[in-house]
């Protein structure tokens, strides 16, 4: 009898993960296979779709290179899987200086992870059982789907609004979603400042959301990954500046200190997504205790922890943030002037390093996906609104955390495609 040489199958969970659509990954892979380079590949794709800030790259290289001299024998041994004591103390100091909390953040409230994705995933794992739901107002970061479901097997439940400029659903919208969904919902997931809008959630809206979560007994996972990437520009009158939830006195008045779990990472505010280091800050002892047993699966290396500590020296941190915010403001001002000059509508932003452009006029005849594909074919990748759960087609996110010379080429390619679409070509 001939034995079959067919290997055993993969799990149902693995098959389900493979079948999930990740629009941000699709765009990034298009760029990865055909990357723009001014000399080697000038016709390649310019990536204005992946949320990375490269404006401080040179400074980062210098700072991290200096810290490499701090690597010692102990670096290559096991350490605390939820973050070294020294790093967690430095992170607590950073929160206290930069986020201005009402109550001081302590090292014991922090669990270190290998990025914000892992932080969200781990939090979902300790607040949800398999099949439970996490409620997120749309538009939202397009990676939240995998973060919530791939490991924890929870479900991302979305609630959307089509009303610019903030696109935020009301608490009544959230309540209706909660009531009509058969899945038990255990947490409310928010990003402030928001991705993809690049705007701060108004304080009154945030307060309403948290009161909603309290009334429905929901954990609050609050991603503040863009907290230190806020800026001011002459075109931004009326936009509310960012204030961390840690600095809002009404959180204590509502008794919500142990309901809120903050996610933060070096990826955005320090432009270092490749270092893979983030953290969770929580004042809930049960959450902190539950996170530690799963920390070995998402622990950053000791070497990475040592390297980032050079960024957390208080004078270095303050100077880095000031310079970064100044560069963001400068390039935002140039980008928005370009968009106005070429008649491309956009939603003003005051945080992070992206904004929304309104291309509904051009997608009305061809559809969002077709325009996305055409832009990639013509050498510029910007992320389409469907990746962020928009309720209507035509909104695209443009990342401007790159040198102006590259950004301008990408924008000229965008304008050329829009002109061709208008001419019926």
C-alpha positions as CSV (number, residue, x, y, z in Angstrom):
1,X,0.0,0.0,0.0
2,X,1.4,3.4,-1.0
3,X,1.4,6.0,1.7
4,X,0.3,9.5,0.8
5,X,3.1,12.1,0.9
6,X,0.6,14.9,1.2
7,X,1.6,16.8,4.4
8,X,-1.0,17.4,7.2
9,X,-3.2,20.5,6.7
10,X,-2.9,23.8,8.4
11,X,-5.4,24.8,11.1
12,X,-8.8,26.4,10.4
13,X,-7.6,29.5,12.2
14,X,-4.6,29.8,9.9
15,X,-6.8,29.4,6.8
16,X,-9.1,32.1,8.1
17,X,-6.2,34.5,8.6
18,X,-4.9,33.8,5.1
19,X,-8.3,34.6,3.6
20,X,-8.6,38.0,5.4
21,X,-8.2,41.0,3.1
22,X,-5.6,43.6,4.2
23,X,-5.8,46.5,1.9
24,X,-2.8,48.3,3.5
25,X,-0.7,45.3,3.0
26,X,-1.7,45.0,-0.7
27,X,-0.6,48.6,-1.4
28,X,2.6,48.1,0.5
29,X,3.5,45.0,-1.5
30,X,2.9,46.8,-4.7
31,X,5.5,49.4,-3.6
32,X,7.8,46.7,-2.2
33,X,8.1,45.1,-5.6
34,X,8.8,48.4,-7.4
35,X,10.3,50.9,-5.1
36,X,11.0,54.4,-6.3
37,X,14.7,55.5,-6.2
38,X,15.8,58.8,-7.7
39,X,18.6,57.2,-9.6
40,X,18.2,53.5,-9.7
41,X,14.4,53.4,-10.3
42,X,12.9,56.8,-11.0
43,X,9.7,55.4,-12.4
44,X,9.1,53.2,-9.4
45,X,6.3,53.7,-6.9
46,X,6.5,56.5,-4.4
47,X,5.1,55.2,-1.1
48,X,2.7,57.8,0.4
49,X,0.4,55.2,1.7
50,X,2.4,53.6,4.6
51,X,2.2,55.6,7.8
52,X,5.9,56.2,8.4
53,X,7.7,59.4,9.3
54,X,11.1,59.6,7.7
55,X,11.8,63.3,8.4
56,X,14.0,62.5,11.4
57,X,15.9,59.5,10.0
58,X,19.3,61.1,10.0
59,X,19.0,62.2,13.7
60,X,17.8,58.8,14.6
61,X,20.7,57.0,13.1
62,X,23.1,59.3,15.1
63,X,21.3,58.8,18.4
64,X,20.9,55.1,18.1
65,X,24.5,54.6,16.9
66,X,25.7,56.3,20.1
67,X,23.7,53.9,22.2
68,X,25.2,50.8,20.6
69,X,28.2,51.4,22.8
70,X,26.0,50.7,25.8
71,X,25.5,47.0,24.8
72,X,27.1,44.7,27.4
73,X,27.3,41.0,28.2
74,X,23.9,41.0,29.9
75,X,22.3,42.3,26.7
76,X,22.6,38.8,25.3
77,X,20.9,37.1,28.2
78,X,17.3,36.7,29.1
79,X,15.6,39.7,30.8
80,X,12.2,40.7,32.0
81,X,9.8,39.8,29.2
82,X,7.5,42.7,30.0
83,X,10.4,45.2,29.7
84,X,13.5,46.0,31.8
85,X,13.1,48.0,34.9
86,X,15.3,50.7,33.5
87,X,13.3,51.1,30.3
88,X,10.0,51.1,32.1
89,X,11.3,53.8,34.4
90,X,12.4,55.9,31.5
91,X,9.1,55.4,29.7
92,X,7.3,56.5,32.9
93,X,9.4,59.6,33.0
94,X,8.6,60.3,29.4
95,X,4.9,60.0,30.0
96,X,5.2,62.3,33.0
97,X,7.1,65.0,31.1
98,X,5.4,64.8,27.7
99,X,1.8,63.6,28.4
100,X,1.5,65.8,31.6
101,X,-0.7,63.3,33.6
102,X,-2.9,64.4,36.5
103,X,-1.5,61.4,38.4
104,X,2.1,60.4,37.9
105,X,2.7,57.3,35.7
106,X,4.8,54.6,37.5
107,X,7.1,52.0,35.9
108,X,4.8,49.2,37.4
109,X,1.9,50.4,35.2
110,X,3.9,49.8,32.0
111,X,4.2,46.6,29.9
112,X,6.6,46.7,27.0
113,X,5.9,45.0,23.7
114,X,7.5,44.7,20.3
115,X,5.2,47.4,18.8
116,X,1.8,48.9,19.1
117,X,0.2,46.1,17.1
118,X,1.3,43.6,19.7
119,X,0.1,45.9,22.5
120,X,-3.4,46.0,21.0
121,X,-3.5,42.3,20.3
122,X,-2.4,41.5,23.9
123,X,-4.9,43.8,25.4
124,X,-7.7,42.2,23.3
125,X,-6.5,38.8,24.4
126,X,-6.9,39.7,28.1
127,X,-10.3,41.5,27.9
128,X,-12.0,39.3,25.3
129,X,-12.8,35.6,25.0
130,X,-12.8,33.9,21.6
131,X,-15.7,35.3,19.5
132,X,-16.2,38.5,21.5
133,X,-16.3,41.9,19.9
134,X,-14.3,45.1,20.1
135,X,-16.2,48.2,19.0
136,X,-14.3,50.8,16.9
137,X,-15.6,54.1,15.5
138,X,-14.8,54.5,11.8
139,X,-12.6,55.6,10.2
140,X,-10.0,53.7,12.0
141,X,-6.4,52.4,11.5
142,X,-6.7,49.7,8.9
143,X,-4.5,47.3,10.9
144,X,-6.9,47.0,13.8
145,X,-8.7,44.1,12.1
146,X,-5.6,41.7,12.2
147,X,-4.6,43.2,15.6
148,X,-8.0,42.2,17.1
149,X,-8.6,38.9,15.4
150,X,-5.5,37.1,14.2
151,X,-4.3,35.9,17.6
152,X,-7.2,36.6,20.0
153,X,-9.9,35.5,17.5
154,X,-12.1,38.4,18.6
155,X,-14.2,40.4,16.2
156,X,-13.8,44.0,15.1
157,X,-17.2,45.6,15.2
158,X,-17.3,49.0,13.3
159,X,-19.6,52.0,13.5
160,X,-19.2,54.6,10.8
161,X,-20.4,58.1,9.9
162,X,-20.0,59.9,6.6
163,X,-20.0,63.4,8.0
164,X,-16.7,65.3,7.4
165,X,-14.4,66.7,8.8
166,X,-14.1,64.3,11.7
167,X,-16.4,61.5,10.4
168,X,-17.0,60.4,14.0
169,X,-20.2,58.6,14.8
170,X,-22.3,59.8,17.8
171,X,-22.8,57.9,21.0
172,X,-26.3,57.1,19.7
173,X,-24.7,55.5,16.6
174,X,-22.4,53.4,18.9
175,X,-25.4,52.4,21.1
176,X,-27.4,51.2,18.0
177,X,-24.4,49.2,16.8
178,X,-24.1,47.6,20.3
179,X,-27.8,46.8,20.5
180,X,-28.1,45.3,17.0
181,X,-25.0,43.2,17.1
182,X,-25.4,39.7,18.4
183,X,-21.8,39.4,19.5
184,X,-20.9,40.3,23.1
185,X,-18.8,43.5,22.9
186,X,-16.1,43.8,25.6
187,X,-14.1,46.9,24.7
188,X,-14.1,50.3,22.9
189,X,-11.0,50.9,20.7
190,X,-10.0,54.5,19.9
191,X,-7.1,56.3,18.3
192,X,-6.4,59.8,19.3
193,X,-5.1,61.7,17.4
194,X,-7.0,59.8,14.7
195,X,-5.7,57.7,12.0
196,X,-6.5,58.3,9.1
197,X,-7.8,61.8,9.5
198,X,-4.7,63.3,11.3
199,X,-7.1,65.2,13.6
200,X,-7.5,65.3,17.3
201,X,-10.8,63.8,18.6
202,X,-12.6,66.8,20.2
203,X,-12.6,66.6,24.0
204,X,-16.3,66.6,24.4
205,X,-16.6,63.7,21.8
206,X,-14.0,61.8,23.6
207,X,-15.7,62.3,26.9
208,X,-19.0,61.2,25.4
209,X,-17.4,58.0,24.1
210,X,-15.8,57.2,27.5
211,X,-19.1,57.8,29.3
212,X,-20.7,55.4,26.7
213,X,-18.1,52.8,27.5
214,X,-18.7,53.2,31.2
215,X,-22.5,52.8,30.9
216,X,-22.0,49.6,28.9
217,X,-19.2,48.2,31.0
218,X,-16.6,48.3,28.2
219,X,-12.8,48.4,28.6
220,X,-11.3,51.4,26.8
221,X,-8.2,50.7,24.7
222,X,-6.9,54.1,23.7
223,X,-4.1,54.3,21.1
224,X,-2.2,57.6,21.6
225,X,0.6,56.6,19.2
226,X,0.6,60.1,17.5
227,X,0.5,62.0,20.8
228,X,3.8,63.8,20.3
229,X,3.4,64.4,16.5
230,X,1.1,67.4,16.7
231,X,1.8,70.7,15.0
232,X,0.3,74.1,14.3
233,X,-0.1,75.8,10.9
234,X,-1.6,79.1,9.7
235,X,-4.5,77.1,8.1
236,X,-5.5,75.3,11.2
237,X,-7.6,77.8,13.1
238,X,-10.3,76.1,15.1
239,X,-8.8,72.7,15.3
240,X,-8.5,71.5,18.9
241,X,-5.0,70.7,20.2
242,X,-4.2,67.3,21.6
243,X,-4.5,66.5,25.3
244,X,-3.6,63.1,26.6
245,X,-6.4,61.2,28.4
246,X,-3.9,61.0,31.3
247,X,-4.1,64.8,31.6
248,X,-7.9,65.1,31.6
249,X,-9.3,65.6,35.2
250,X,-12.8,64.3,34.4
251,X,-11.3,60.7,34.0
252,X,-10.8,60.6,37.7
253,X,-14.1,62.4,38.4
254,X,-15.9,59.6,36.4
255,X,-13.8,56.9,38.2
256,X,-12.4,55.6,34.9
257,X,-8.7,55.3,35.8
258,X,-8.8,51.4,35.8
259,X,-11.0,51.2,32.7
260,X,-8.5,52.9,30.3
261,X,-5.5,51.1,28.8
262,X,-3.2,53.3,26.7
263,X,-1.1,52.1,23.8
264,X,2.0,54.0,22.6
265,X,5.0,53.2,20.5
266,X,8.3,54.6,19.2
267,X,7.1,53.9,15.6
268,X,5.4,57.2,14.9
269,X,6.5,59.9,17.4
270,X,10.1,58.8,17.0
271,X,9.9,57.7,13.4
272,X,11.3,54.3,14.2
273,X,8.8,51.7,13.1
274,X,11.6,49.3,12.3
275,X,12.8,49.2,15.9
276,X,9.6,47.4,17.0
277,X,9.1,48.7,20.5
278,X,5.8,49.8,22.1
279,X,4.1,49.7,25.4
280,X,0.8,49.5,27.3
281,X,0.1,51.8,30.3
282,X,-2.7,50.7,32.6
283,X,-3.7,51.3,36.2
284,X,-5.8,48.2,36.3
285,X,-3.9,45.6,38.4
286,X,-5.8,42.7,36.9
287,X,-5.0,43.7,33.3
288,X,-1.3,44.2,34.2
289,X,-1.2,40.8,35.9
290,X,-2.9,39.1,32.9
291,X,-0.5,40.7,30.4
292,X,2.7,39.3,32.0
293,X,2.1,35.6,31.2
294,X,1.8,36.4,27.5
295,X,4.6,38.9,27.3
296,X,7.3,36.4,26.2
297,X,5.5,36.1,22.9
298,X,5.7,39.8,22.1
299,X,8.9,40.8,24.0
300,X,11.4,43.1,22.3
301,X,15.0,42.2,22.4
302,X,17.3,43.5,25.1
303,X,19.4,45.2,22.4
304,X,16.4,47.1,21.1
305,X,15.5,48.2,24.6
306,X,19.0,49.5,25.2
307,X,19.1,51.4,21.9
308,X,15.8,53.2,22.4
309,X,16.8,54.4,25.9
310,X,19.0,57.0,24.2
311,X,15.9,58.5,22.8
312,X,14.4,58.9,26.3
313,X,17.0,61.1,27.8
314,X,14.7,64.1,28.7
315,X,16.7,66.9,26.9
316,X,17.2,64.6,23.8
317,X,13.5,63.7,23.8
318,X,12.4,67.4,24.1
319,X,14.7,68.5,21.3
320,X,13.7,65.6,19.0
321,X,10.0,66.3,19.5
322,X,10.4,70.0,18.8
323,X,12.4,69.5,15.7
324,X,10.0,66.8,14.4
325,X,6.9,68.9,15.0
326,X,8.6,71.9,13.2
327,X,9.4,69.7,10.2
328,X,5.9,68.3,10.1
329,X,4.4,71.7,10.2
330,X,6.7,73.0,7.4
331,X,6.0,70.1,5.0
332,X,2.2,70.1,5.9
333,X,2.1,73.8,4.9
334,X,3.9,73.1,1.6
335,X,1.7,70.1,0.8
336,X,-1.6,71.9,1.5
337,X,-0.5,74.9,-0.6
338,X,0.2,72.5,-3.5
339,X,-3.2,70.8,-3.1
340,X,-5.0,74.1,-3.1
341,X,-3.1,75.3,-6.1
342,X,-4.1,72.2,-8.1
343,X,-7.7,72.0,-6.9
344,X,-7.5,68.9,-4.9
345,X,-9.8,69.1,-1.9
346,X,-8.5,68.0,1.5
347,X,-9.5,67.9,5.2
348,X,-7.2,70.0,7.4
349,X,-5.1,68.1,9.9
350,X,-3.1,69.0,13.0
351,X,-1.5,65.8,14.1
352,X,0.5,62.8,12.8
353,X,2.0,63.0,9.2
354,X,-1.0,62.4,6.9
355,X,-4.2,64.0,5.8
356,X,-7.3,63.0,3.8
357,X,-7.8,64.1,0.2
358,X,-11.3,64.1,-1.2
359,X,-11.2,62.3,-4.5
360,X,-15.0,61.6,-4.7
361,X,-15.2,63.7,-7.8
362,X,-12.8,61.4,-9.6
363,X,-14.1,58.1,-8.2
364,X,-17.7,58.7,-9.0
365,X,-17.3,57.3,-12.5
366,X,-14.6,54.7,-12.1
367,X,-14.8,53.6,-8.4
368,X,-12.2,53.8,-5.6
369,X,-10.4,50.6,-6.3
370,X,-9.9,51.4,-10.0
371,X,-8.4,54.8,-9.1
372,X,-6.2,53.2,-6.5
373,X,-4.8,50.7,-9.0
374,X,-4.3,53.5,-11.6
375,X,-2.4,55.6,-9.2
376,X,-0.1,52.7,-8.3
377,X,0.4,52.0,-12.0
378,X,1.4,55.6,-12.5
379,X,4.0,55.5,-9.7
380,X,2.3,56.7,-6.5
381,X,0.7,54.7,-3.7
382,X,-1.8,56.4,-1.4
383,X,-4.1,54.4,0.8
384,X,-7.8,54.2,-0.2
385,X,-10.6,54.9,2.2
386,X,-12.0,51.4,2.2
387,X,-8.9,50.3,4.2
388,X,-10.0,52.5,7.0
389,X,-13.7,51.6,7.1
390,X,-15.1,54.7,5.4
391,X,-18.8,54.6,4.7
392,X,-18.5,56.0,1.2
393,X,-15.9,55.8,-1.6
394,X,-13.4,58.5,-2.6
395,X,-11.4,59.4,0.5
396,X,-7.7,58.7,0.4
397,X,-5.0,59.1,3.0
398,X,-1.8,60.9,1.9
399,X,1.3,60.4,4.1
400,X,3.6,63.5,4.1
401,X,6.4,62.3,6.4
402,X,9.0,62.2,3.6
403,X,11.3,64.8,2.1
404,X,9.5,67.4,0.0
405,X,11.4,66.6,-3.1
406,X,9.9,63.0,-3.1
407,X,6.5,64.2,-1.9
408,X,6.3,66.7,-4.7
409,X,7.0,64.1,-7.3
410,X,4.4,61.9,-5.9
411,X,1.8,64.7,-5.8
412,X,2.5,65.6,-9.4
413,X,1.9,62.0,-10.4
414,X,-1.4,62.1,-8.5
415,X,-2.5,65.4,-10.2
416,X,-1.5,64.0,-13.6
417,X,-3.7,60.9,-13.1
418,X,-6.7,63.1,-11.9
419,X,-6.3,65.3,-15.0
420,X,-6.3,62.2,-17.2
421,X,-9.4,60.9,-15.5
422,X,-11.2,64.2,-16.0
423,X,-10.3,64.1,-19.7
424,X,-11.7,60.6,-20.0
425,X,-8.4,59.0,-20.8
